């Protein structure tokens, strides 16, 4: 030949004509428009001459070129050019396709039994073509979906509608999956009788495995990172890798990371490092040696050390079946190696979870049984997957650290668990509280055996909310110490919160407001048996009488603290008898406290702590019940713990008060120490003298003995005394100074009928 010939025509892997030359048009008597897209057998039907079939090297996914037969030489080319061929082309073409072409060809009869197999198809099966003849398709090939694949073939026989590029999965003799792209066409005689099917078979295993690897990385990126919980993220990683990429996945965290500490910097000291299993996923029975929560030493496994120090995945394959002539081990520990072999594991990839220069843990992936062994391309998949997973795990770890920090601060800012006080018993309930929420409760002890009951929440979440809650709670306690009424206290607290919001630029939590809070404040007086309430964005307390009747204290709900609404806060006062129960609940929990729930609880429990435990048990089962409640049960005030006397507005009132005080204190159970008794007399004398000189009759003395001794002197004057430091030459002005030195705390509170000066003294007994 003088020069290379152009092909007569080209065909794809499905046997369809993709190009048609002018020489082919003259040789076969068909125009390009008529031949393109037809099956080769139909396109060359009735033509003469030998043909030569050559696999196309530039064709993606297969295909071939057809030239004039080698025996014809230049003459054949000339004849083709003139359309003067006398030979039969079908026979040589078919022989070439079945013997030379690398495209697998199968011909089956109407019973789907093989009657012709090309050399390439036999090679794909690993058998000689003759050995496959006479057997049905599902007898020759272990089809992964025999029902669907055979149904598709029968459909082509019945309808004549060809099937192109159907993906068929076959299990090889070794149990490995092979993927083929199969096209099927119905064969008919000249008279129209259907004689069977012709099938083209193209091995696309490599393409499908690459697609599976890509799908694995996509699955990891889709599933891992949806949660900010460390253990849940570990389990999501295991679930994304198995099944599909691994038969067994074990995700382990460095022990200090699992415990909430900072991860160590790379490179790590592998001699002292411990791994704690955090997640497991297997396609087979669970292995008790790989239970979640177990500890492993890194130094015991060289593969762990290599993966951690190199920060690259490590591939190990056992050579026990002799396929690669190797005798690698999957574990350096004999017991673990035996366990893995018993489970059928034959290959493993170990990869470190490393991000931002810190090491979080390890991931181990195993394939076992008839699964294909891991190969080097699988390492790229693992590298991409663990890089994403490590980033998500570090984000979850940081979030967990922030939650733990916020939770610790939150607990530190909350009061100690409330308990029994004089005339009242308190307890609290917290349902589904978030660790970083700004909710709080408080029981504030006040003078005269009174106490302030508080339930509140700051908008938003996280550290800003927790910090704001601490500020609000501190401010409330300080304002309560000024003996303010509930409505005035909330008004001043709202002003404080507004100022905080201006100072805390960027604290934005929810809505358009920078910082707001809901709060209900109840002031309970066990001596007067009254409860005064004011509400800011929270429902008023429920009052349950000793007869079980529930009513809500009629206190209007004012605006939230710090809100731009300038409406004033209102206060309502209600009488509270002995044995009554006050429930201060957040607006989330309040709807769950129905009459039925409360009746059942009160019928069983008597103390506030028992009532709170019962409420928690009953309501916690429903995840919709959330919020905080403070419970207070009133008790009769012991008659021997408080007493009141009227005093004359005369100079002798001080001596009368000293005598009354000594007699009353010595009659109480547990004799006081002499120093405590002398101090009490001095305090009473100074307070009564101050009332006689500067106050307005009538004058009353009240003593309250609990954990400490409270002395109260009341008169009808409105003038508030001030503590001052007298000079050496002054004859008076030292009374309140003496009081301040002898007491733990003292103060003044105003009422509609006058004022009360009180002092609280520690009360040790001998």
VEXGU-49308 format. One line per 3 residues: number of its first residue (from 1); their letters; for each residue y negated, z, x negated of C-alpha. Coordinates in pm, whole numbers, plus 50000, padded with zeros to 5 digits. Example, Ala and Ser with C-alpha at 12.3 -4.5 7.8 and 13.67 -1.06 7.14 Angstrom:
<rs>
1 = AS = 50450,50780,48770  50106,50714,48633
</rs>
This chain:
<rs>
1 = XXX = 50000,50000,50000  49657,49911,49872  49479,50202,50041
4 = XXX = 49552,50496,50272  49610,50399,50633  49421,50550,50923
7 = XXX = 49654,50718,51174  49740,50524,51484  49675,50834,51691
10 = XXX = 49673,51214,51666  49827,51480,51891  49781,51856,51939
13 = XXX = 50049,52121,51928  50116,52072,52299  50204,51703,52249
16 = XXX = 49886,51564,52404  49706,51264,52251  49374,51376,52100
19 = XXX = 49262,51046,51936  49363,50683,51987  49277,50406,51740
22 = XXX = 49217,50037,51816  49537,49959,51625  49727,50191,51859
25 = XXX = 49567,50020,52158  49691,49682,52035  50035,49816,51931
28 = XXX = 50112,50016,52247  49911,49816,52497  49705,50114,52621
31 = XXX = 49334,50167,52599  49188,50488,52455  49069,50600,52801
34 = XXX = 49422,50566,52937  49599,50731,52645  49376,51031,52566
37 = XXX = 49517,51354,52709  49856,51203,52793  50184,51323,52657
40 = XXX = 50289,51126,52348  50618,51020,52509  50430,50865,52802
43 = XXX = 50164,50707,52584  50411,50517,52362  50670,50440,52632
46 = XXX = 50806,50083,52601  50656,50015,52258  50852,49885,51956
49 = XXX = 50835,49973,51587  50902,50270,51357  50651,50552,51332
52 = XXX = 50585,50821,51073  50477,51170,51187  50268,51389,50952
55 = XXX = 50149,51748,51016  49770,51766,51021  49644,51997,50746
58 = XXX = 49296,52024,50893  49403,52107,51247  49343,52463,51359
61 = XXX = 49650,52599,51533  49869,52292,51454  49874,51925,51551
64 = XXX = 49996,51604,51384  49910,51244,51295  50119,50933,51365
67 = XXX = 50124,50639,51122  50321,50312,51119  50675,50365,50982
70 = XXX = 50725,50375,50603  50978,50086,50609  50723,49840,50741
73 = XXX = 50481,49867,50446  50175,49652,50461  50349,49407,50686
76 = XXX = 50398,49672,50944  50031,49748,50921  49944,49390,50968
79 = XXX = 50178,49360,51261  50027,49667,51411  49684,49522,51361
82 = XXX = 49796,49208,51549  49999,49392,51809  50322,49212,51706
85 = XXX = 50583,49497,51688  50939,49430,51793  51116,49767,51725
88 = XXX = 51177,50062,51962  50922,50341,51881  51057,50610,52109
91 = XXX = 51374,50676,51918  51214,50712,51576  50929,50920,51719
94 = XXX = 51163,51164,51891  51381,51190,51582  51075,51264,51370
97 = XXX = 50948,51528,51610  51281,51708,51620  51361,51680,51250
100 = XXX = 51035,51663,51055  50758,51818,51270  50673,52181,51214
103 = XXX = 50603,52213,51584  50896,52376,51763  51045,52161,52039
106 = XXX = 51293,52266,52303  51454,52061,52578  51629,52245,52862
109 = XXX = 51814,52120,53167  51750,52222,53524  51947,52545,53467
112 = XXX = 51716,52627,53175  51996,52577,52924  51908,52429,52586
115 = XXX = 52019,52069,52536  51800,51982,52238  51636,52207,51973
118 = XXX = 51410,52089,51692  51462,52202,51335  51134,52397,51346
121 = XXX = 51240,52584,51663  51574,52673,51508  51399,52800,51197
124 = XXX = 51172,53019,51410  51480,53169,51571  51658,53209,51239
127 = XXX = 51958,53003,51348  52083,52646,51317  51971,52430,51605
130 = XXX = 52332,52346,51702  52415,52715,51751  52158,52745,52029
133 = XXX = 52271,52455,52247  52423,52526,52587  52274,52872,52618
136 = XXX = 52007,52974,52864  51659,53061,52741  51691,53436,52807
139 = XXX = 52029,53434,52631  51883,53276,52319  51558,53473,52310
142 = XXX = 51508,53844,52382  51208,53792,52604  50970,54086,52647
145 = XXX = 50901,53962,53003  51213,53767,53104  51136,53770,53475
148 = XXX = 50785,53631,53435  50873,53378,53164  51173,53233,53350
151 = XXX = 50975,53220,53673  50704,53017,53497  50963,52769,53367
154 = XXX = 51123,52727,53711  50779,52674,53863  50722,52377,53628
157 = XXX = 51061,52234,53733  50984,52266,54102  50617,52167,54115
160 = XXX = 50575,51943,53812  50258,52134,53715  50267,52172,53341
163 = XXX = 50203,52504,53169  49988,52504,52858  49968,52768,52584
166 = XXX = 50147,53047,52769  50180,53352,52544  50548,53450,52523
169 = XXX = 50658,53762,52335  51007,53774,52188  51188,54062,52024
172 = XXX = 51351,53954,51701  51692,54069,51581  51522,54349,51385
175 = XXX = 51334,54462,51694  50997,54326,51582  50772,54140,51822
178 = XXX = 50708,53773,51770  50443,53588,51970  50463,53219,52062
181 = XXX = 50228,52981,52236  50453,52778,52468  50368,52466,52670
184 = XXX = 50620,52320,52918  50637,51975,53082  50878,51839,53339
187 = XXX = 51107,51549,53234  51205,51276,53480  51414,50958,53461
190 = XXX = 51272,50618,53548  51400,50662,53903  51213,50994,53936
193 = XXX = 51511,51231,53898  51416,51562,53732  51637,51622,53434
196 = XXX = 51476,51930,53278  51184,52056,53073  51036,51980,52735
199 = XXX = 50873,52276,52561  50653,52300,52256  50664,52628,52068
202 = XXX = 50399,52743,51822  50429,53072,51631  50102,53264,51689
205 = XXX = 50226,53603,51574  49963,53636,51304  49687,53547,51547
208 = XXX = 49807,53800,51803  49845,54074,51547  49490,54014,51430
211 = XXX = 49381,54031,51794  49569,54360,51838  49398,54504,51532
214 = XXX = 49059,54401,51666  49148,54552,52004  49242,54880,51833
217 = XXX = 48901,54910,51668  48729,54824,51998  48939,55083,52181
220 = XXX = 48844,55354,51932  48475,55267,51958  48495,55269,52336
223 = XXX = 48688,55593,52387  48585,55812,52095  48241,55964,52115
226 = XXX = 48209,56007,52490  48232,56385,52454  48046,56634,52239
229 = XXX = 48348,56866,52228  48521,56867,51889  48879,56909,52010
232 = XXX = 48833,56661,52293  48698,56404,52047  49004,56455,51824
235 = XXX = 49234,56399,52123  49038,56088,52225  49098,55945,51878
238 = XXX = 49472,56012,51901  49487,55859,52249  49300,55547,52135
241 = XXX = 49543,55485,51849  49867,55558,52032  50033,55372,52188
244 = XXX = 49933,55030,52061  49863,55090,51694  50081,55392,51619
247 = XXX = 50388,55564,51760  50268,55905,51642  49916,56019,51559
250 = XXX = 49823,56358,51416  49455,56452,51382  49390,56754,51161
253 = XXX = 49063,56927,51080  48986,57129,50772  49037,57488,50880
256 = XXX = 48678,57597,50826  48555,57299,51031  48792,57387,51316
259 = XXX = 48647,57739,51303  48291,57611,51341  48173,57631,50978
262 = XXX = 48009,57355,50778  48248,57094,50633  48287,57094,50254
265 = XXX = 48117,56835,50037  48315,56549,49883  48503,56577,49649
268 = XXX = 48685,56877,49789  48897,57137,49615  49237,57031,49744
271 = XXX = 49413,57331,49589  49263,57575,49838  49213,57347,50138
274 = XXX = 49399,57409,50464  49437,57165,50754  49464,57276,51115
277 = XXX = 49619,57030,51361  49365,56954,51634  49525,56671,51835
280 = XXX = 49858,56495,51874  49979,56184,52054  50333,56048,52044
283 = XXX = 50529,55781,52227  50851,55977,52181  50964,56336,52230
286 = XXX = 50727,56599,52083  50804,56734,51738  50787,57117,51732
289 = XXX = 50697,57103,51362  50376,56916,51451  50244,57144,51723
292 = XXX = 49868,57156,51776  49712,57457,51606  49949,57472,51309
295 = XXX = 49826,57499,50950  49921,57285,50651  49822,57312,50286
298 = XXX = 49670,56995,50144  49817,57054,49799  50170,57025,49942
301 = XXX = 50129,56650,50008  50015,56404,49742  49922,56149,50011
304 = XXX = 49676,56400,50163  49517,56460,49824  49484,56087,49753
307 = XXX = 49329,56014,50091  49079,56300,50061  48975,56228,49704
310 = XXX = 48964,55848,49733  48808,55843,50082  49026,55539,50153
313 = XXX = 49334,55505,50375  49668,55545,50200  49973,55340,50307
316 = XXX = 50328,55472,50261  50645,55289,50363  50993,55428,50344
319 = XXX = 51246,55192,50179  51549,55351,50338  51654,55034,50519
322 = XXX = 51637,54824,50202  51405,54563,50343  51155,54583,50058
325 = XXX = 51382,54728,49794  51172,55043,49769  51260,55406,49814
328 = XXX = 50921,55557,49898  50895,55887,50079  50658,55973,50361
331 = XXX = 50636,56339,50260  50668,56544,49942  50821,56829,50141
334 = XXX = 51197,56782,50192  51198,56954,50531  50913,56738,50663
337 = XXX = 51065,56421,50513  51395,56493,50686  51215,56558,51014
340 = XXX = 51027,56228,50990  51340,56035,50903  51525,56194,51192
343 = XXX = 51245,56072,51419  51285,55720,51279  50947,55704,51101
346 = XXX = 50938,55427,50843  50568,55378,50759  50258,55594,50758
349 = XXX = 49884,55562,50700  49681,55867,50597  49301,55845,50625
352 = XXX = 49030,56102,50564  48756,56177,50816  48451,56172,50591
355 = XXX = 48089,56126,50693  47754,56187,50522  47933,56308,50211
358 = XXX = 48124,56581,50396  48495,56595,50468  48602,56687,50821
361 = XXX = 48979,56634,50813  49264,56384,50811  49432,56138,51047
364 = XXX = 49798,56046,51006  49948,55747,51186  50322,55678,51194
367 = XXX = 50534,55387,51310  50898,55444,51374  51211,55294,51519
370 = XXX = 51181,54921,51591  50803,54910,51557  50671,54681,51285
373 = XXX = 50587,54840,50956  50227,54895,50859  50089,54629,50625
376 = XXX = 49778,54602,50410  49566,54435,50685  49625,54747,50897
379 = XXX = 49429,54952,50643  49110,54768,50734  49164,54864,51099
382 = XXX = 49212,55228,51006  48907,55229,50781  48682,55102,51062
385 = XXX = 48838,55333,51323  48812,55654,51120  48455,55575,51011
388 = XXX = 48348,55566,51376  48560,55869,51466  48423,56074,51175
391 = XXX = 48066,56004,51285  48147,56107,51644  48329,56419,51526
394 = XXX = 48035,56521,51311  47802,56475,51608  48035,56691,51819
397 = XXX = 48053,56950,51542  47675,56964,51517  47646,56999,51895
400 = XXX = 47907,57278,51892  47715,57454,51617  47394,57427,51819
403 = XXX = 47572,57557,52130  47717,57851,51935  47376,57930,51790
406 = XXX = 47209,57911,52130  47487,58120,52286  47449,58387,52016
409 = XXX = 47074,58399,52060  47119,58407,52437  47354,58705,52419
412 = XXX = 47124,58888,52178  46829,58838,52411  47014,58963,52718
415 = XXX = 47024,59336,52796  47326,59550,52741  47559,59551,53042
418 = XXX = 47388,59756,53314  47560,60068,53433  47511,60381,53640
421 = XXX = 47160,60523,53667  47023,60803,53874  47061,60692,54236
424 = XXX = 47184,60340,54160  47489,60160,54016  47443,59805,53880
427 = XXX = 47660,59517,53756  47624,59141,53716  47819,58819,53784
430 = XXX = 47782,58498,53581  47972,58193,53712  48010,57887,53486
433 = XXX = 47707,57969,53273  47623,57721,53000  47606,57869,52654
436 = XXX = 47258,57732,52594  47108,57795,52937  46793,58001,52990
439 = XXX = 46934,58227,53264  46900,58603,53241  46924,58926,53436
442 = XXX = 46776,59264,53358  46765,59624,53474  46435,59780,53360
445 = XXX = 46420,60162,53368  46086,60290,53493  45925,60625,53544
448 = XXX = 46019,60848,53835  46387,60737,53829  46278,60397,53953
451 = XXX = 46412,60074,53809  46321,59707,53812  46597,59458,53903
454 = XXX = 46548,59103,53773  46731,58768,53795  46567,58459,53648
457 = XXX = 46616,58123,53482  46399,57904,53258  46402,57530,53318
460 = XXX = 46597,57310,53078  46869,57391,52829  46921,57432,52458
463 = XXX = 46739,57642,52203  46390,57582,52350  46509,57716,52685
466 = XXX = 46686,58014,52528  46382,58098,52316  46154,58069,52618
469 = XXX = 46388,58296,52812  46353,58558,52539  45975,58538,52557
472 = XXX = 45972,58561,52936  46213,58854,52944  46011,59041,52679
475 = XXX = 45685,58976,52863  45838,59092,53192  45959,59416,53039
478 = XXX = 45615,59478,52889  45442,59413,53221  45694,59630,53405
481 = XXX = 45608,59913,53165  45250,59897,53292  45381,60016,53630
484 = XXX = 45263,59701,53806  45369,59614,54157  45612,59315,54183
487 = XXX = 45355,59066,54315  45099,59151,54047  45366,59149,53778
490 = XXX = 45479,58794,53870  45119,58671,53879  45056,58796,53525
493 = XXX = 45393,58667,53408  45311,58322,53545  44986,58321,53348
496 = XXX = 45178,58420,53035  45426,58136,53087  45147,57884,53138
499 = XXX = 44996,57988,52806  45337,57962,52638  45377,57610,52776
502 = XXX = 45048,57507,52614  45150,57658,52282  45500,57511,52287
505 = XXX = 45405,57146,52278  45717,56933,52295  45933,57190,52473
508 = XXX = 45973,56942,52763  46289,57021,52949  46296,56870,53295
511 = XXX = 46054,56708,53532  45689,56671,53448  45640,57038,53369
514 = XXX = 45664,57157,53013  45796,57504,53096  45864,57679,53425
517 = XXX = 46085,57966,53537  46230,58103,53856  46241,58480,53897
520 = XXX = 46299,58748,54160  46177,59100,54079  46279,59401,54287
523 = XXX = 46137,59751,54230  46376,60019,54359  46262,60380,54412
526 = XXX = 46564,60611,54474  46343,60904,54575  46136,60716,54830
529 = XXX = 46444,60503,54913  46242,60182,54916  46273,59842,54750
532 = XXX = 45967,59623,54689  46035,59256,54616  45842,58949,54499
535 = XXX = 45996,58602,54446  45897,58307,54227  46107,58001,54302
538 = XXX = 46418,58212,54374  46557,58338,54707  46480,58693,54816
541 = XXX = 46755,58954,54765  47016,59027,55029  47033,59384,55153
544 = XXX = 47369,59502,55282  47354,59831,55469  47622,60097,55460
547 = XXX = 47741,59959,55796  47809,59615,55636  47523,59435,55810
550 = XXX = 47359,59174,55588  46991,59095,55603  46757,58924,55364
553 = XXX = 46448,59114,55255  46158,58933,55415  45978,58837,55093
556 = XXX = 45816,58490,55088  45930,58263,54804  45630,58181,54587
559 = XXX = 45590,57899,54332  45786,57895,54008  45633,58081,53718
562 = XXX = 45415,57849,53514  45393,57587,53790  45054,57429,53865
565 = XXX = 45074,57564,54221  44813,57842,54239  44945,58003,54558
568 = XXX = 44949,58385,54528  45272,58582,54516  45354,58806,54810
571 = XXX = 45539,59137,54811  45763,59283,55079  45890,59642,55096
574 = XXX = 46209,59743,55273  46377,60078,55330  46709,60116,55153
577 = XXX = 46952,60383,55262  47223,60550,55061  47536,60339,55015
580 = XXX = 47348,60011,55057  47402,59708,54832  47133,59481,54690
583 = XXX = 47234,59132,54573  46983,58936,54366  47130,58586,54325
586 = XXX = 47003,58267,54167  46939,57975,54400  47263,57808,54278
589 = XXX = 47490,58101,54365  47309,58231,54673  47463,57980,54921
592 = XXX = 47817,58085,54823  47758,58447,54929  47836,58409,55296
595 = XXX = 47883,58694,55543  48261,58644,55529  48277,58664,55150
598 = XXX = 48061,58975,55136  48248,59150,55419  48584,59099,55250
601 = XXX = 48455,59224,54916  48286,59532,55059  48602,59623,55249
604 = XXX = 48794,59650,54921  48553,59752,54648  48321,60051,54626
607 = XXX = 48146,60044,54289  47910,59770,54171  48142,59681,53881
610 = XXX = 48442,59640,54110  48233,59437,54352  48113,59207,54070
613 = XXX = 48470,59157,53943  48593,59078,54292  48309,58835,54351
616 = XXX = 48386,58658,54024  48758,58631,54104  48692,58492,54450
619 = XXX = 48416,58244,54363  48512,58128,54015  48807,57922,54141
622 = XXX = 48564,57670,54293  48380,57482,54014  48093,57416,54254
625 = XXX = 48002,57785,54246  47758,57839,53961  47481,58081,53886
628 = XXX = 47404,58446,53818  47383,58749,54046  47282,59111,53989
631 = XXX = 47446,59371,54216  47302,59718,54279  47465,59984,54498
634 = XXX = 47253,60281,54594  47388,60633,54578  47262,60960,54721
637 = XXX = 47025,61126,54478  47173,61460,54365  46967,61742,54514
640 = XXX = 46995,61948,54197  46847,61670,53983  46498,61648,54129
643 = XXX = 46249,61875,54297  45879,61872,54396  45622,62148,54441
646 = XXX = 45265,62169,54573  45024,62338,54331  44684,62498,54401
649 = XXX = 44378,62327,54258  44292,62639,54060  44318,62757,53701
652 = XXX = 44630,62958,53782  44814,62629,53869  44915,62582,53505
655 = XXX = 45082,62926,53480  45253,62876,53818  45382,62540,53699
658 = XXX = 45520,62688,53376  45703,62963,53567  45846,62719,53824
661 = XXX = 45959,62480,53551  46139,62746,53344  46317,62892,53646
664 = XXX = 46426,62547,53777  46551,62422,53440  46747,62736,53359
667 = XXX = 46926,62712,53695  47060,62360,53614  47415,62315,53482
670 = XXX = 47424,62315,53104  47163,62557,52962  46886,62379,52768
673 = XXX = 46794,62464,52413  46508,62708,52363  46293,62443,52188
676 = XXX = 46344,62195,52473  46251,62459,52730  45935,62560,52539
679 = XXX = 45832,62196,52504  45885,62136,52876  45661,62434,52962
682 = XXX = 45390,62306,52728  45403,61956,52873  45383,62083,53230
685 = XXX = 45092,62308,53138  44890,62028,52977  44950,61777,53260
688 = XXX = 44870,62026,53537  44558,62150,53354  44440,61788,53320
691 = XXX = 44492,61732,53695  44307,62052,53791  44006,61974,53570
694 = XXX = 43970,61599,53623  44176,61515,53929  44137,61555,54303
697 = XXX = 44350,61779,54526  44620,61792,54646  44822,61834,54327
700 = XXX = 45200,61796,54315  45452,61867,54040  45785,61682,54035
703 = XXX = 46071,61729,53788  46353,61475,53750  46648,61562,53530
706 = XXX = 46886,61284,53425  46964,61183,53068  46611,61299,52994
709 = XXX = 46356,61521,53168  46073,61345,53351  45765,61549,53442
712 = XXX = 45526,61401,53699  45193,61543,53813  45027,61364,54105
715 = XXX = 44675,61399,54244  44464,61188,54478  44209,61083,54217
718 = XXX = 44184,60726,54095  44052,60798,53746  44303,60719,53475
721 = XXX = 44301,60955,53173  44280,60807,52825  44433,60942,52507
724 = XXX = 44173,61023,52243  44175,61196,51907  43958,61506,51912
727 = XXX = 43743,61603,51613  43791,61932,51435  43482,62082,51597
730 = XXX = 43581,61974,51953  43704,62248,52183  43909,62019,52408
733 = XXX = 44045,61666,52437  44382,61738,52280  44599,61763,52593
736 = XXX = 44724,61406,52617  44753,61389,52239  44994,61685,52255
739 = XXX = 45180,61514,52538  45219,61195,52337  45360,61385,52039
742 = XXX = 45614,61587,52238  45753,61303,52454  45947,60983,52404
745 = XXX = 45704,60801,52631  45436,60879,52889  45207,60688,53120
748 = XXX = 45012,60661,53441  45088,60473,53760  44859,60409,54051
751 = XXX = 44945,60430,54420  44759,60385,54745  44704,60762,54764
754 = XXX = 44610,60838,54405  44769,60842,54062  45064,61000,53884
757 = XXX = 45072,61104,53519  45425,61123,53388  45596,61215,53063
760 = XXX = 45957,61171,52960  46115,61425,52726  46457,61412,52562
763 = XXX = 46675,61687,52702  46940,61824,52467  47162,62103,52592
766 = X = 47331,62375,52390
</rs>
